[in-house]
């Protein structure tokens, strides 16, 4: 089973990496960029029987820093996972 | 307009970060994890008229390293972007 975890900074948390990317895009002449936030994507290939609780647990204990980050779990169909 | 860029390593490219996460998950007792790949998610808030070509250009020139990475552009509806 393919699972995608998206980890992003909570709203209001300063994102220096996003700001750097924003600044770089403007410097390269791309107009109209209003905001940039950078996060992580973690693609897991797990056994089919893996429970939602186990996935939640992985996120809370290792993949996301719950103090400053949120996570979102997406189960991918076979076509999306390609 | 909210746009999400997903940047991932091309298949076959060694992913030490993914391997470290995989190893850590196993060490924490999570069974059934077969593979882990770590990538980046970049959420852009761009002007509504921004063309697909401009977005492609941003990815190729700055956001992804085309030698070892692929990117995927997703346009988010307002609900998804929340």
Backbone of each chain as nested JSON, in Angstrom:
{
  "chains": [
    {"id": "A", "residues": [
      {"number": 1, "name": "UNK", "atoms": {"N": [0.857, -1.192, 0.0], "CA": [0.0, 0.0, 0.0], "C": [0.891, 1.239, 0.0]}},
      {"number": 2, "name": "UNK", "atoms": {"N": [0.597, 2.121, -0.941], "CA": [1.391, 3.349, -1.015], "C": [0.703, 4.442, -0.206]}},
      {"number": 3, "name": "UNK", "atoms": {"N": [1.457, 5.058, 0.646], "CA": [0.918, 6.126, 1.491], "C": [1.827, 7.341, 1.359]}},
      {"number": 4, "name": "UNK", "atoms": {"N": [1.218, 8.488, 1.179], "CA": [2.003, 9.72, 1.11], "C": [1.724, 10.565, 2.336]}},
      {"number": 5, "name": "UNK", "atoms": {"N": [2.791, 10.955, 3.02], "CA": [2.658, 11.833, 4.174], "C": [3.159, 13.21, 3.772]}},
      {"number": 6, "name": "UNK", "atoms": {"N": [2.335, 14.21, 3.958], "CA": [2.759, 15.591, 3.684], "C": [2.931, 16.3, 5.017]}},
      {"number": 7, "name": "UNK", "atoms": {"N": [4.108, 16.814, 5.238], "CA": [4.403, 17.501, 6.493], "C": [4.65, 18.962, 6.18]}},
      {"number": 8, "name": "UNK", "atoms": {"N": [3.914, 19.832, 6.834], "CA": [4.104, 21.263, 6.571], "C": [4.135, 22.022, 7.893]}},
      {"number": 9, "name": "UNK", "atoms": {"N": [4.77, 23.161, 7.867], "CA": [4.808, 24.006, 9.06], "C": [3.413, 24.515, 9.374]}},
      {"number": 10, "name": "UNK", "atoms": {"N": [3.097, 24.639, 10.655], "CA": [1.801, 25.189, 11.034], "C": [1.713, 26.647, 10.582]}},
      {"number": 11, "name": "UNK", "atoms": {"N": [0.488, 27.11, 10.332], "CA": [0.33, 28.519, 9.938], "C": [0.913, 29.417, 11.033]}},
      {"number": 12, "name": "UNK", "atoms": {"N": [1.607, 30.423, 10.635], "CA": [2.17, 31.361, 11.608], "C": [3.596, 31.047, 11.992]}},
      {"number": 13, "name": "UNK", "atoms": {"N": [4.037, 29.807, 11.725], "CA": [5.429, 29.473, 12.024], "C": [6.311, 30.01, 10.893]}},
      {"number": 14, "name": "UNK", "atoms": {"N": [7.347, 30.709, 11.273], "CA": [8.241, 31.318, 10.281], "C": [8.885, 30.244, 9.416]}},
      {"number": 15, "name": "UNK", "atoms": {"N": [8.919, 30.473, 8.109], "CA": [9.474, 29.496, 7.182], "C": [10.614, 30.133, 6.385]}},
      {"number": 16, "name": "UNK", "atoms": {"N": [11.822, 30.107, 6.947], "CA": [12.943, 30.773, 6.275], "C": [13.271, 30.157, 4.912]}},
      {"number": 17, "name": "UNK", "atoms": {"N": [13.069, 28.848, 4.799], "CA": [13.357, 28.191, 3.518], "C": [12.379, 28.677, 2.444]}},
      {"number": 18, "name": "UNK", "atoms": {"N": [11.104, 28.779, 2.842], "CA": [10.103, 29.29, 1.913], "C": [10.395, 30.724, 1.518]}},
      {"number": 19, "name": "UNK", "atoms": {"N": [10.835, 31.496, 2.487], "CA": [11.143, 32.893, 2.192], "C": [12.319, 33.003, 1.228]}},
      {"number": 20, "name": "UNK", "atoms": {"N": [13.295, 32.138, 1.417], "CA": [14.463, 32.153, 0.526], "C": [14.054, 31.792, -0.901]}},
      {"number": 21, "name": "UNK", "atoms": {"N": [13.175, 30.787, -1.02], "CA": [12.711, 30.387, -2.35], "C": [11.917, 31.528, -2.99]}},
      {"number": 22, "name": "UNK", "atoms": {"N": [11.054, 32.15, -2.201], "CA": [10.256, 33.278, -2.673], "C": [11.164, 34.387, -3.217]}},
      {"number": 23, "name": "UNK", "atoms": {"N": [12.154, 34.72, -2.433], "CA": [13.097, 35.777, -2.798], "C": [13.845, 35.409, -4.085]}},
      {"number": 24, "name": "UNK", "atoms": {"N": [14.245, 34.147, -4.17], "CA": [14.986, 33.694, -5.356], "C": [14.102, 33.76, -6.603]}},
      {"number": 25, "name": "UNK", "atoms": {"N": [12.844, 33.342, -6.465], "CA": [11.927, 33.386, -7.622], "C": [11.749, 34.819, -8.108]}},
      {"number": 26, "name": "UNK", "atoms": {"N": [11.587, 35.732, -7.166], "CA": [11.445, 37.142, -7.552], "C": [12.713, 37.654, -8.23]}},
      {"number": 27, "name": "UNK", "atoms": {"N": [13.846, 37.263, -7.681], "CA": [15.12, 37.684, -8.258], "C": [15.305, 37.167, -9.673]}},
      {"number": 28, "name": "UNK", "atoms": {"N": [14.663, 36.022, -9.975], "CA": [14.783, 35.436, -11.31], "C": [13.736, 36.008, -12.267]}},
      {"number": 29, "name": "UNK", "atoms": {"N": [12.936, 36.93, -11.781], "CA": [11.996, 37.612, -12.669], "C": [10.6, 37.015, -12.721]}},
      {"number": 30, "name": "UNK", "atoms": {"N": [10.305, 36.022, -11.883], "CA": [8.945, 35.472, -11.871], "C": [8.044, 36.417, -11.086]}},
      {"number": 31, "name": "UNK", "atoms": {"N": [7.066, 36.967, -11.77], "CA": [6.163, 37.906, -11.118], "C": [4.946, 37.17, -10.581]}},
      {"number": 32, "name": "UNK", "atoms": {"N": [4.285, 37.776, -9.612], "CA": [3.007, 37.255, -9.164], "C": [3.078, 36.158, -8.114]}},
      {"number": 33, "name": "UNK", "atoms": {"N": [4.287, 35.873, -7.611], "CA": [4.383, 34.883, -6.53], "C": [4.087, 35.597, -5.223]}},
      {"number": 34, "name": "UNK", "atoms": {"N": [3.04, 35.166, -4.546], "CA": [2.625, 35.867, -3.329], "C": [3.137, 35.224, -2.053]}},
      {"number": 35, "name": "UNK", "atoms": {"N": [3.252, 33.919, -2.065], "CA": [3.713, 33.238, -0.856], "C": [4.312, 31.885, -1.225]}},
      {"number": 36, "name": "UNK", "atoms": {"N": [5.304, 31.473, -0.463], "CA": [5.923, 30.163, -0.673], "C": [6.109, 29.493, 0.683]}},
      {"number": 37, "name": "UNK", "atoms": {"N": [5.677, 28.271, 0.8], "CA": [5.917, 27.488, 2.015], "C": [6.531, 26.161, 1.586]}},
      {"number": 38, "name": "UNK", "atoms": {"N": [7.573, 25.766, 2.271], "CA": [8.248, 24.524, 1.914], "C": [7.976, 23.475, 2.979]}},
      {"number": 39, "name": "UNK", "atoms": {"N": [7.621, 22.282, 2.553], "CA": [7.375, 21.177, 3.475], "C": [8.04, 19.909, 2.978]}},
      {"number": 40, "name": "UNK", "atoms": {"N": [7.712, 18.816, 3.623], "CA": [8.299, 17.537, 3.242], "C": [7.215, 16.586, 2.741]}},
      {"number": 41, "name": "UNK", "atoms": {"N": [7.624, 15.74, 1.812], "CA": [6.754, 14.669, 1.349], "C": [7.455, 13.355, 1.642]}},
      {"number": 42, "name": "UNK", "atoms": {"N": [6.774, 12.454, 2.319], "CA": [7.38, 11.157, 2.622], "C": [6.492, 10.076, 2.016]}},
      {"number": 43, "name": "UNK", "atoms": {"N": [7.014, 9.371, 1.041], "CA": [6.263, 8.287, 0.4], "C": [6.632, 6.979, 1.064]}},
      {"number": 44, "name": "UNK", "atoms": {"N": [5.625, 6.344, 1.638], "CA": [5.849, 5.069, 2.312], "C": [5.22, 3.951, 1.494]}},
      {"number": 45, "name": "UNK", "atoms": {"N": [5.906, 2.836, 1.465], "CA": [5.318, 1.617, 0.901], "C": [5.165, 0.664, 2.079]}},
      {"number": 46, "name": "UNK", "atoms": {"N": [3.941, 0.499, 2.534], "CA": [3.717, -0.301, 3.742], "C": [2.849, -1.526, 3.433]}},
      {"number": 47, "name": "UNK", "atoms": {"N": [2.878, -2.493, 4.332], "CA": [2.067, -3.697, 4.172], "C": [0.589, -3.305, 4.117]}},
      {"number": 48, "name": "UNK", "atoms": {"N": [-0.194, -4.054, 3.338], "CA": [-1.595, -3.695, 3.108], "C": [-2.413, -3.602, 4.389]}},
      {"number": 49, "name": "UNK", "atoms": {"N": [-2.044, -4.39, 5.393], "CA": [-2.853, -4.396, 6.611], "C": [-2.525, -3.292, 7.606]}},
      {"number": 50, "name": "UNK", "atoms": {"N": [-1.618, -2.396, 7.247], "CA": [-1.196, -1.359, 8.198], "C": [-2.373, -0.459, 8.589]}},
      {"number": 51, "name": "UNK", "atoms": {"N": [-2.58, -0.303, 9.871], "CA": [-3.734, 0.46, 10.347], "C": [-3.476, 1.956, 10.289]}},
      {"number": 52, "name": "UNK", "atoms": {"N": [-4.567, 2.709, 10.278], "CA": [-4.455, 4.163, 10.308], "C": [-3.773, 4.625, 11.592]}},
      {"number": 53, "name": "UNK", "atoms": {"N": [-4.021, 3.895, 12.677], "CA": [-3.404, 4.264, 13.959], "C": [-1.882, 4.14, 13.871]}},
      {"number": 54, "name": "UNK", "atoms": {"N": [-1.419, 3.078, 13.221], "CA": [0.025, 2.893, 13.091], "C": [0.63, 4.034, 12.276]}},
      {"number": 55, "name": "UNK", "atoms": {"N": [-0.066, 4.435, 11.201], "CA": [0.441, 5.53, 10.368], "C": [0.477, 6.834, 11.159]}},
      {"number": 56, "name": "UNK", "atoms": {"N": [-0.603, 7.061, 11.915], "CA": [-0.645, 8.248, 12.77], "C": [0.517, 8.257, 13.756]}},
      {"number": 57, "name": "UNK", "atoms": {"N": [0.746, 7.103, 14.323], "CA": [1.821, 6.935, 15.29], "C": [3.189, 7.264, 14.681]}},
      {"number": 58, "name": "UNK", "atoms": {"N": [3.402, 6.775, 13.466], "CA": [4.672, 7.047, 12.777], "C": [4.872, 8.551, 12.61]}},
      {"number": 59, "name": "UNK", "atoms": {"N": [3.79, 9.22, 12.224], "CA": [3.875, 10.662, 12.0], "C": [4.183, 11.393, 13.297]}},
      {"number": 60, "name": "UNK", "atoms": {"N": [3.446, 11.03, 14.349], "CA": [3.585, 11.751, 15.603], "C": [4.936, 11.512, 16.26]}},
      {"number": 61, "name": "UNK", "atoms": {"N": [5.436, 10.283, 16.113], "CA": [6.658, 9.942, 16.833], "C": [7.921, 10.236, 16.05]}},
      {"number": 62, "name": "UNK", "atoms": {"N": [7.83, 10.226, 14.736], "CA": [9.077, 10.384, 13.978], "C": [8.993, 11.401, 12.84]}},
      {"number": 63, "name": "UNK", "atoms": {"N": [7.938, 11.299, 12.019], "CA": [7.988, 12.021, 10.75], "C": [7.705, 13.516, 10.868]}},
      {"number": 64, "name": "UNK", "atoms": {"N": [6.872, 13.891, 11.83], "CA": [6.555, 15.315, 11.986], "C": [6.926, 15.781, 13.386]}},
      {"number": 65, "name": "UNK", "atoms": {"N": [7.31, 17.012, 13.48], "CA": [7.544, 17.644, 14.774], "C": [6.24, 18.354, 15.148]}},
      {"number": 66, "name": "UNK", "atoms": {"N": [5.474, 17.718, 16.023], "CA": [4.116, 18.189, 16.284], "C": [4.057, 19.586, 16.918]}},
      {"number": 67, "name": "UNK", "atoms": {"N": [5.167, 20.048, 17.424], "CA": [5.17, 21.39, 18.023], "C": [4.984, 22.457, 16.943]}},
      {"number": 68, "name": "UNK", "atoms": {"N": [5.632, 22.253, 15.815], "CA": [5.588, 23.292, 14.786], "C": [5.031, 22.81, 13.452]}},
      {"number": 69, "name": "UNK", "atoms": {"N": [4.752, 21.504, 13.339], "CA": [4.325, 20.992, 12.036], "C": [2.989, 20.242, 12.103]}},
      {"number": 70, "name": "UNK", "atoms": {"N": [2.259, 20.285, 10.999], "CA": [1.078, 19.456, 10.798], "C": [1.405, 18.381, 9.777]}},
      {"number": 71, "name": "UNK", "atoms": {"N": [0.653, 17.305, 9.813], "CA": [0.837, 16.302, 8.765], "C": [-0.507, 15.899, 8.191]}},
      {"number": 72, "name": "UNK", "atoms": {"N": [-0.42, 15.337, 7.006], "CA": [-1.621, 14.889, 6.303], "C": [-1.271, 13.546, 5.68]}},
      {"number": 73, "name": "UNK", "atoms": {"N": [-2.147, 12.577, 5.855], "CA": [-1.89, 11.237, 5.324], "C": [-2.779, 11.007, 4.113]}},
      {"number": 74, "name": "UNK", "atoms": {"N": [-2.168, 10.674, 2.982], "CA": [-2.939, 10.388, 1.764], "C": [-2.667, 8.965, 1.34]}},
      {"number": 75, "name": "UNK", "atoms": {"N": [-3.724, 8.195, 1.154], "CA": [-3.53, 6.849, 0.612], "C": [-3.62, 6.938, -0.897]}},
      {"number": 76, "name": "UNK", "atoms": {"N": [-2.596, 6.444, -1.565], "CA": [-2.545, 6.591, -3.01], "C": [-3.082, 5.345, -3.692]}},
      {"number": 77, "name": "UNK", "atoms": {"N": [-3.829, 5.548, -4.754], "CA": [-4.215, 4.414, -5.59], "C": [-2.985, 4.015, -6.401]}},
      {"number": 78, "name": "UNK", "atoms": {"N": [-3.04, 2.86, -7.017], "CA": [-1.863, 2.362, -7.755], "C": [-1.446, 3.32, -8.863]}},
      {"number": 79, "name": "UNK", "atoms": {"N": [-2.443, 3.958, -9.51], "CA": [-2.097, 4.842, -10.623], "C": [-1.356, 6.09, -10.136]}},
      {"number": 80, "name": "UNK", "atoms": {"N": [-1.826, 6.653, -9.005], "CA": [-1.175, 7.852, -8.482], "C": [0.246, 7.577, -8.017]}},
      {"number": 81, "name": "UNK", "atoms": {"N": [0.447, 6.349, -7.541], "CA": [1.74, 6.034, -6.947], "C": [2.841, 5.849, -7.982]}},
      {"number": 82, "name": "UNK", "atoms": {"N": [2.464, 5.737, -9.233], "CA": [3.447, 5.429, -10.285], "C": [4.465, 6.546, -10.447]}}
    ]},
    {"id": "B", "residues": [
      {"number": 1, "name": "UNK", "atoms": {"N": [-4.03, 31.824, -6.643], "CA": [-4.104, 30.421, -7.038], "C": [-3.069, 29.627, -6.241]}},
      {"number": 2, "name": "UNK", "atoms": {"N": [-3.552, 28.563, -5.618], "CA": [-2.647, 27.722, -4.83], "C": [-2.112, 26.603, -5.712]}},
      {"number": 3, "name": "UNK", "atoms": {"N": [-0.825, 26.453, -5.712], "CA": [-0.191, 25.407, -6.512], "C": [0.746, 24.618, -5.615]}},
      {"number": 4, "name": "UNK", "atoms": {"N": [0.673, 23.319, -5.708], "CA": [1.59, 22.484, -4.925], "C": [2.569, 21.799, -5.86]}},
      {"number": 5, "name": "UNK", "atoms": {"N": [3.844, 21.95, -5.56], "CA": [4.873, 21.272, -6.342], "C": [5.433, 20.139, -5.489]}},
      {"number": 6, "name": "UNK", "atoms": {"N": [5.418, 18.948, -6.025], "CA": [6.013, 17.809, -5.328], "C": [7.306, 17.439, -6.055]}},
      {"number": 7, "name": "UNK", "atoms": {"N": [8.393, 17.445, -5.324], "CA": [9.695, 17.125, -5.911], "C": [10.184, 15.831, -5.285]}},
      {"number": 8, "name": "UNK", "atoms": {"N": [10.48, 14.862, -6.125], "CA": [10.969, 13.594, -5.581], "C": [12.183, 13.134, -6.377]}},
      {"number": 9, "name": "UNK", "atoms": {"N": [12.991, 12.317, -5.744], "CA": [14.15, 11.754, -6.433], "C": [13.681, 10.809, -7.533]}},
      {"number": 10, "name": "UNK", "atoms": {"N": [14.402, 10.791, -8.636], "CA": [14.057, 9.861, -9.702], "C": [14.242, 8.427, -9.215]}},
      {"number": 11, "name": "UNK", "atoms": {"N": [13.476, 7.505, -9.794], "CA": [13.649, 6.095, -9.408], "C": [15.094, 5.671, -9.658]}},
      {"number": 12, "name": "UNK", "atoms": {"N": [15.645, 4.947, -8.725], "CA": [17.015, 4.475, -8.897], "C": [18.05, 5.356, -8.236]}},
      {"number": 13, "name": "UNK", "atoms": {"N": [17.679, 6.596, -7.94], "CA": [18.625, 7.473, -7.266], "C": [18.615, 7.137, -5.773]}},
      {"number": 14, "name": "UNK", "atoms": {"N": [19.785, 6.946, -5.215], "CA": [19.903, 6.583, -3.807], "C": [19.321, 7.677, -2.92]}},
      {"number": 15, "name": "UNK", "atoms": {"N": [18.535, 7.27, -1.931], "CA": [17.872, 8.227, -1.043], "C": [18.295, 7.96, 0.405]}},
      {"number": 16, "name": "UNK", "atoms": {"N": [19.415, 8.516, 0.822], "CA": [19.918, 8.23, 2.179], "C": [18.954, 8.69, 3.266]}},
      {"number": 17, "name": "UNK", "atoms": {"N": [18.254, 9.79, 3.008], "CA": [17.314, 10.298, 4.005], "C": [16.153, 9.312, 4.178]}},
      {"number": 18, "name": "UNK", "atoms": {"N": [15.651, 8.811, 3.06], "CA": [14.582, 7.818, 3.109], "C": [15.041, 6.558, 3.813]}},
      {"number": 19, "name": "UNK", "atoms": {"N": [16.277, 6.168, 3.547], "CA": [16.799, 4.962, 4.177], "C": [16.925, 5.134, 5.689]}},
      {"number": 20, "name": "UNK", "atoms": {"N": [17.329, 6.337, 6.094], "CA": [17.455, 6.619, 7.527], "C": [16.089, 6.571, 8.208]}},
      {"number": 21, "name": "UNK", "atoms": {"N": [15.076, 7.133, 7.555], "CA": [13.72, 7.105, 8.114], "C": [13.221, 5.663, 8.198]}},
      {"number": 22, "name": "UNK", "atoms": {"N": [13.46, 4.903, 7.132], "CA": [13.062, 3.502, 7.106], "C": [13.68, 2.742, 8.284]}},
      {"number": 23, "name": "UNK", "atoms": {"N": [14.962, 2.935, 8.454], "CA": [15.702, 2.269, 9.53], "C": [15.148, 2.683, 10.887]}},
      {"number": 24, "name": "UNK", "atoms": {"N": [14.864, 3.97, 11.042], "CA": [14.346, 4.472, 12.322], "C": [12.972, 3.882, 12.622]}},
      {"number": 25, "name": "UNK", "atoms": {"N": [12.113, 3.815, 11.598], "CA": [10.766, 3.246, 11.804], "C": [10.871, 1.79, 12.257]}},
      {"number": 26, "name": "UNK", "atoms": {"N": [11.761, 1.055, 11.616], "CA": [11.939, -0.348, 12.015], "C": [12.471, -0.44, 13.441]}},
      {"number": 27, "name": "UNK", "atoms": {"N": [13.39, 0.426, 13.762], "CA": [13.944, 0.43, 15.11], "C": [12.904, 0.765, 16.171]}},
      {"number": 28, "name": "UNK", "atoms": {"N": [11.882, 1.514, 15.775], "CA": [10.813, 1.867, 16.709], "C": [9.727, 0.801, 16.767]}},
      {"number": 29, "name": "UNK", "atoms": {"N": [9.897, -0.254, 16.002], "CA": [8.972, -1.37, 16.103], "C": [7.832, -1.349, 15.102]}},
      {"number": 30, "name": "UNK", "atoms": {"N": [7.85, -0.447, 14.153], "CA": [6.795, -0.446, 13.135], "C": [7.113, -1.522, 12.098]}},
      {"number": 31, "name": "UNK", "atoms": {"N": [6.245, -2.508, 12.017], "CA": [6.481, -3.604, 11.088], "C": [5.814, -3.31, 9.753]}},
      {"number": 32, "name": "UNK", "atoms": {"N": [6.267, -3.95, 8.717], "CA": [5.587, -3.887, 7.43], "C": [5.941, -2.694, 6.568]}},
      {"number": 33, "name": "UNK", "atoms": {"N": [6.925, -1.908, 6.984], "CA": [7.349, -0.791, 6.129], "C": [8.321, -1.342, 5.097]}},
      {"number": 34, "name": "UNK", "atoms": {"N": [7.961, -1.227, 3.827], "CA": [8.791, -1.841, 2.791], "C": [9.743, -0.852, 2.13]}},
      {"number": 35, "name": "UNK", "atoms": {"N": [9.298, 0.378, 2.015], "CA": [10.168, 1.355, 1.356], "C": [9.787, 2.759, 1.809]}},
      {"number": 36, "name": "UNK", "atoms": {"N": [10.771, 3.614, 1.879], "CA": [10.528, 5.013, 2.242], "C": [11.328, 5.896, 1.293]}},
      {"number": 37, "name": "UNK", "atoms": {"N": [10.654, 6.9, 0.721], "CA": [11.357, 7.889, -0.103], "C": [10.949, 9.265, 0.417]}},
      {"number": 38, "name": "UNK", "atoms": {"N": [11.918, 10.116, 0.578], "CA": [11.63, 11.448, 1.096], "C": [11.79, 12.473, -0.021]}},
      {"number": 39, "name": "UNK", "atoms": {"N": [10.826, 13.348, -0.123], "CA": [10.886, 14.4, -1.13], "C": [10.485, 15.736, -0.538]}},
      {"number": 40, "name": "UNK", "atoms": {"N": [10.298, 16.717, -1.382], "CA": [9.913, 18.05, -0.914], "C": [8.536, 18.426, -1.443]}},
      {"number": 41, "name": "UNK", "atoms": {"N": [7.845, 19.205, -0.653], "CA": [6.571, 19.771, -1.084], "C": [6.731, 21.286, -1.03]}},
      {"number": 42, "name": "UNK", "atoms": {"N": [6.424, 21.958, -2.112], "CA": [6.52, 23.424, -2.122], "C": [5.142, 23.981, -2.459]}},
      {"number": 43, "name": "UNK", "atoms": {"N": [4.55, 24.665, -1.524], "CA": [3.23, 25.267, -1.741], "C": [3.409, 26.71, -2.178]}},
      {"number": 44, "name": "UNK", "atoms": {"N": [2.941, 27.006, -3.373], "CA": [3.055, 28.362, -3.904], "C": [1.678, 29.015, -3.926]}},
      {"number": 45, "name": "UNK", "atoms": {"N": [1.672, 30.28, -3.62], "CA": [0.463, 31.079, -3.802], "C": [0.817, 32.074, -4.901]}},
      {"number": 46, "name": "UNK", "atoms": {"N": [0.28, 31.845, -6.099], "CA": [0.662, 32.675, -7.241], "C": [-0.55, 33.413, -7.798]}},
      {"number": 47, "name": "UNK", "atoms": {"N": [-0.277, 34.448, -8.575], "CA": [-1.358, 35.208, -9.208], "C": [-2.172, 34.287, -10.107]}},
      {"number": 48, "name": "UNK", "atoms": {"N": [-3.469, 34.562, -10.207], "CA": [-4.369, 33.665, -10.932], "C": [-3.978, 33.469, -12.398]}},
      {"number": 49, "name": "UNK", "atoms": {"N": [-3.358, 34.482, -12.984], "CA": [-3.034, 34.376, -14.402], "C": [-1.735, 33.653, -14.708]}},
      {"number": 50, "name": "UNK", "atoms": {"N": [-1.084, 33.116, -13.696], "CA": [0.224, 32.49, -13.931], "C": [0.089, 31.283, -14.862]}},
      {"number": 51, "name": "UNK", "atoms": {"N": [0.902, 31.274, -15.896], "CA": [0.781, 30.215, -16.905], "C": [1.47, 28.942, -16.455]}},
      {"number": 52, "name": "UNK", "atoms": {"N": [1.056, 27.837, -17.064], "CA": [1.703, 26.556, -16.788], "C": [3.18, 26.602, -17.17]}},
      {"number": 53, "name": "UNK", "atoms": {"N": [3.482, 27.352, -18.229], "CA": [4.879, 27.445, -18.666], "C": [5.728, 28.113, -17.596]}},
      {"number": 54, "name": "UNK", "atoms": {"N": [5.174, 29.159, -16.963], "CA": [5.923, 29.851, -15.918], "C": [6.174, 28.906, -14.742]}},
      {"number": 55, "name": "UNK", "atoms": {"N": [5.156, 28.116, -14.382], "CA": [5.327, 27.177, -13.281], "C": [6.383, 26.122, -13.615]}},
      {"number": 56, "name": "UNK", "atoms": {"N": [6.313, 25.62, -14.846], "CA": [7.313, 24.656, -15.301], "C": [8.721, 25.24, -15.209]}},
      {"number": 57, "name": "UNK", "atoms": {"N": [8.811, 26.479, -15.641], "CA": [10.084, 27.19, -15.625], "C": [10.645, 27.306, -14.205]}},
      {"number": 58, "name": "UNK", "atoms": {"N": [9.761, 27.649, -13.258], "CA": [10.197, 27.765, -11.863], "C": [10.774, 26.44, -11.376]}},
      {"number": 59, "name": "UNK", "atoms": {"N": [10.088, 25.356, -11.735], "CA": [10.532, 24.032, -11.288], "C": [11.881, 23.683, -11.882]}},
      {"number": 60, "name": "UNK", "atoms": {"N": [12.0, 23.909, -13.197], "CA": [13.222, 23.502, -13.881], "C": [14.418, 24.339, -13.468]}},
      {"number": 61, "name": "UNK", "atoms": {"N": [14.162, 25.619, -13.226], "CA": [15.291, 26.508, -12.963], "C": [15.663, 26.605, -11.496]}},
      {"number": 62, "name": "UNK", "atoms": {"N": [14.709, 26.361, -10.613], "CA": [15.028, 26.571, -9.2], "C": [14.584, 25.43, -8.279]}},
      {"number": 63, "name": "UNK", "atoms": {"N": [13.335, 25.0, -8.427], "CA": [12.767, 24.158, -7.378], "C": [13.231, 22.708, -7.419]}},
      {"number": 64, "name": "UNK", "atoms": {"N": [13.503, 22.207, -8.601], "CA": [13.946, 20.814, -8.707], "C": [15.316, 20.754, -9.371]}},
      {"number": 65, "name": "UNK", "atoms": {"N": [16.086, 19.763, -8.976], "CA": [17.353, 19.483, -9.648], "C": [17.069, 18.41, -10.691]}},
      {"number": 66, "name": "UNK", "atoms": {"N": [16.953, 18.845, -11.955], "CA": [16.446, 17.939, -12.988], "C": [17.364, 16.745, -13.263]}},
      {"number": 67, "name": "UNK", "atoms": {"N": [18.582, 16.817, -12.776], "CA": [19.498, 15.689, -12.996], "C": [19.052, 14.474, -12.19]}},
      {"number": 68, "name": "UNK", "atoms": {"N": [18.609, 14.729, -10.954], "CA": [18.269, 13.597, -10.093], "C": [16.826, 13.629, -9.593]}},
      {"number": 69, "name": "UNK", "atoms": {"N": [16.083, 14.683, -9.919], "CA": [14.739, 14.791, -9.36], "C": [13.67, 14.975, -10.431]}},
      {"number": 70, "name": "UNK", "atoms": {"N": [12.481, 14.482, -10.143], "CA": [11.291, 14.762, -10.938], "C": [10.391, 15.701, -10.153]}},
      {"number": 71, "name": "UNK", "atoms": {"N": [9.524, 16.404, -10.874], "CA": [8.555, 17.232, -10.16], "C": [7.168, 16.998, -10.719]}},
      {"number": 72, "name": "UNK", "atoms": {"N": [6.203, 17.356, -9.912], "CA": [4.797, 17.203, -10.294], "C": [4.094, 18.469, -9.83]}},
      {"number": 73, "name": "UNK", "atoms": {"N": [3.289, 19.05, -10.706], "CA": [2.584, 20.285, -10.364], "C": [1.121, 19.968, -10.136]}},
      {"number": 74, "name": "UNK", "atoms": {"N": [0.598, 20.317, -8.966], "CA": [-0.819, 20.095, -8.663], "C": [-1.467, 21.442, -8.4]}},
      {"number": 75, "name": "UNK", "atoms": {"N": [-2.554, 21.708, -9.113], "CA": [-3.311, 22.932, -8.802], "C": [-4.364, 22.577, -7.778]}},
      {"number": 76, "name": "UNK", "atoms": {"N": [-4.36, 23.294, -6.679], "CA": [-5.258, 22.966, -5.58], "C": [-6.533, 23.787, -5.663]}},
      {"number": 77, "name": "UNK", "atoms": {"N": [-7.652, 23.131, -5.388], "CA": [-8.884, 23.89, -5.228], "C": [-8.823, 24.6, -3.885]}},
      {"number": 78, "name": "UNK", "atoms": {"N": [-9.715, 25.533, -3.667], "CA": [-9.67, 26.319, -2.427], "C": [-9.813, 25.434, -1.188]}},
      {"number": 79, "name": "UNK", "atoms": {"N": [-10.635, 24.384, -1.304], "CA": [-10.829, 23.524, -0.13], "C": [-9.561, 22.758, 0.219]}},
      {"number": 80, "name": "UNK", "atoms": {"N": [-8.891, 22.23, -0.802], "CA": [-7.672, 21.461, -0.546], "C": [-6.574, 22.324, 0.039]}},
      {"number": 81, "name": "UNK", "atoms": {"N": [-6.568, 23.602, -0.345], "CA": [-5.469, 24.476, 0.041], "C": [-5.549, 24.896, 1.495]}},
      {"number": 82, "name": "UNK", "atoms": {"N": [-6.686, 24.651, 2.137], "CA": [-6.871, 25.124, 3.505], "C": [-5.9, 24.449, 4.476]}}
    ]}
  ]
}
